[in-house]
Amino acid sequence: MSLIPSTSELINADNLLAQGAIRQGMKVADLGCGTTGHFIFPAAELVGSDGIVYAVDIQKSVLSGIESRKKMEGVENVKAVWADIERSGGVRIDASSLDLVLLVNNLFMAKEKSVLAKEILRLMAPGARLIVADWKTTRVPFGPAVSDRVSAEEAERLFTASGFELEKEFDAGKFHYGLVFKKV
């Protein structure tokens, strides 16, 4: 293993998706999905042909990579969406339509965290879940600066103040915390 773990060594996709009780027919979005589609493609398999997974990112090059992998693997239930998740109405997905939203390793980068939380809430159907997984505030030789990281307690305060209810905490890996929120 190299000094810097791979994405799959950092956060296990199957474990994370299981925390959201993902199942056939769901509408799922990975906000700030990243280049590899680490959560996108396992989610697409789990929601099946009646479900849809939105790969959402502000970087068009990231979405091009997702589109290429989608074509190469013959996956038809993934839709790439170019969006600014930190802008009210910045994600062009129908309001109250998502059953599960993933926000993985993006909270520490967000400048407009309360706007981000409200935008996520807008997208979610009543009773839908939000999974937040981000860097623990412990110092390691990789990842974002500790000063940029958002603690699990700060994340909980942000999302509960925005209208979410904390459902549970989970072990997202050695370097990450995991929180599951529900839209009430």
C-alpha positions in Angstrom: 0.0 0.0 0.0 1.3 3.5 -0.8 1.5 6.2 1.7 -1.7 7.7 0.4 -4.6 5.2 0.4 -6.8 4.8 -2.7 -10.4 5.9 -2.6 -11.6 2.3 -1.9 -9.1 2.0 0.9 -10.4 5.2 2.4 -14.2 4.7 2.2 -15.9 1.4 1.4 -18.6 2.2 -1.1 -20.8 -0.8 -0.2 -20.7 0.0 3.5 -21.5 3.7 2.8 -24.4 2.9 0.5 -25.8 0.3 2.9 -26.1 3.1 5.5 -28.7 4.8 3.3 -30.8 1.7 3.0 -30.4 1.9 -0.8 -32.7 -0.3 -2.8 -34.3 -0.9 -6.2 -36.1 2.0 -7.8 -34.5 4.8 -5.7 -33.4 8.1 -7.0 -29.9 8.9 -5.7 -27.5 11.8 -6.2 -23.8 12.0 -5.4 -23.1 15.7 -5.0 -19.5 16.4 -6.0 -19.2 12.9 -7.3 -15.5 13.0 -8.4 -13.7 11.5 -11.3 -13.9 7.8 -10.5 -17.6 7.3 -9.8 -16.6 5.4 -6.7 -20.1 5.6 -5.3 -22.0 6.2 -8.6 -21.6 2.8 -10.2 -22.2 0.6 -7.2 -25.3 2.8 -6.5 -26.5 2.4 -10.1 -26.3 -1.4 -9.7 -28.2 -1.3 -6.4 -31.1 0.9 -7.7 -31.5 -1.2 -10.8 -33.1 -0.3 -14.1 -36.1 1.4 -12.4 -33.8 3.7 -10.4 -31.6 6.5 -11.4 -28.3 7.8 -10.0 -27.3 11.4 -10.7 -23.6 12.1 -10.9 -23.4 15.8 -9.9 -20.3 17.9 -10.2 -19.2 21.5 -11.0 -16.2 20.3 -13.1 -17.2 19.3 -16.6 -14.0 17.2 -17.0 -15.2 15.0 -14.0 -18.6 14.5 -15.7 -16.9 13.6 -19.0 -15.0 10.8 -17.1 -18.3 9.6 -15.6 -19.9 9.6 -19.1 -17.0 7.7 -20.6 -17.1 5.0 -17.9 -20.9 4.8 -18.2 -20.6 4.1 -21.9 -17.7 1.7 -21.5 -19.6 -0.4 -18.9 -23.0 -0.1 -20.6 -24.7 1.5 -17.6 -27.9 3.2 -18.5 -29.3 4.5 -15.2 -26.6 7.1 -14.5 -27.1 10.7 -15.5 -24.4 13.3 -15.3 -25.5 16.7 -14.0 -23.3 19.8 -14.2 -24.2 22.0 -11.2 -23.1 24.3 -8.4 -24.2 22.6 -5.2 -23.5 25.8 -3.2 -26.1 27.9 -5.0 -29.8 28.0 -4.3 -31.5 26.2 -7.2 -28.0 25.4 -8.6 -28.8 21.7 -9.1 -31.1 21.0 -12.0 -32.9 18.0 -10.4 -36.5 18.2 -9.5 -37.3 19.5 -6.0 -38.4 16.8 -3.5 -37.4 14.0 -5.9 -34.4 12.3 -4.4 -34.6 9.3 -2.0 -30.9 9.4 -1.1 -28.2 12.1 -1.3 -24.5 11.5 -0.9 -22.1 14.2 0.2 -18.7 12.6 0.5 -15.5 14.5 1.0 -17.1 17.8 -0.1 -18.2 19.5 3.1 -14.7 20.6 3.9 -14.5 22.4 0.5 -17.8 24.2 0.7 -17.6 27.9 1.2 -21.4 28.4 1.5 -22.2 25.5 3.8 -25.7 26.7 4.9 -26.7 27.3 1.2 -25.4 23.8 0.4 -27.5 22.3 3.2 -30.7 24.1 2.1 -30.1 23.1 -1.6 -29.8 19.4 -0.5 -33.0 19.7 1.6 -34.8 21.2 -1.5 -33.8 18.2 -3.6 -34.9 15.5 -1.1 -38.3 13.9 -0.9 -39.9 13.7 2.6 -38.3 10.9 4.6 -35.3 10.8 2.2 -31.8 10.3 3.7 -28.6 12.2 3.4 -25.2 10.6 4.0 -22.4 12.9 4.9 -18.9 11.4 5.1 -16.0 13.7 5.5 -12.5 13.9 6.9 -12.0 13.4 10.7 -10.1 16.3 12.2 -7.1 14.2 13.1 -3.8 15.0 11.4 -2.6 12.5 8.8 0.1 13.0 6.0 -2.6 13.3 3.3 -6.0 14.9 2.7 -7.0 18.5 3.3 -5.4 20.7 5.9 -6.9 20.0 9.4 -7.9 23.7 9.6 -10.2 23.2 6.6 -11.9 20.1 7.9 -15.4 20.2 9.3 -15.9 18.1 12.4 -18.7 15.6 12.8 -20.2 17.8 15.5 -20.1 20.9 13.2 -21.7 18.9 10.4 -24.4 17.7 12.7 -25.1 21.3 13.9 -25.2 22.6 10.3 -27.6 20.0 9.0 -29.9 19.9 12.0 -30.2 23.7 11.9 -31.1 23.4 8.2 -34.1 21.1 8.9 -32.6 17.6 9.0 -32.8 15.0 11.8 -29.7 13.0 12.6 -30.6 9.3 12.2 -27.3 7.7 13.1 -23.5 7.9 13.0 -21.5 5.2 11.4 -17.9 4.2 10.9 -16.9 5.5 7.4 -13.3 4.4 7.7 -10.1 5.1 9.5 -9.9 8.7 8.4 -13.6 9.7 7.9 -16.7 10.1 10.0 -20.2 9.1 8.7 -23.5 10.7 9.5 -27.0 9.7 8.2 -29.6 12.4 8.3 -33.3 12.2 7.4 -35.5 14.9 5.9 -38.5 15.3 8.2 
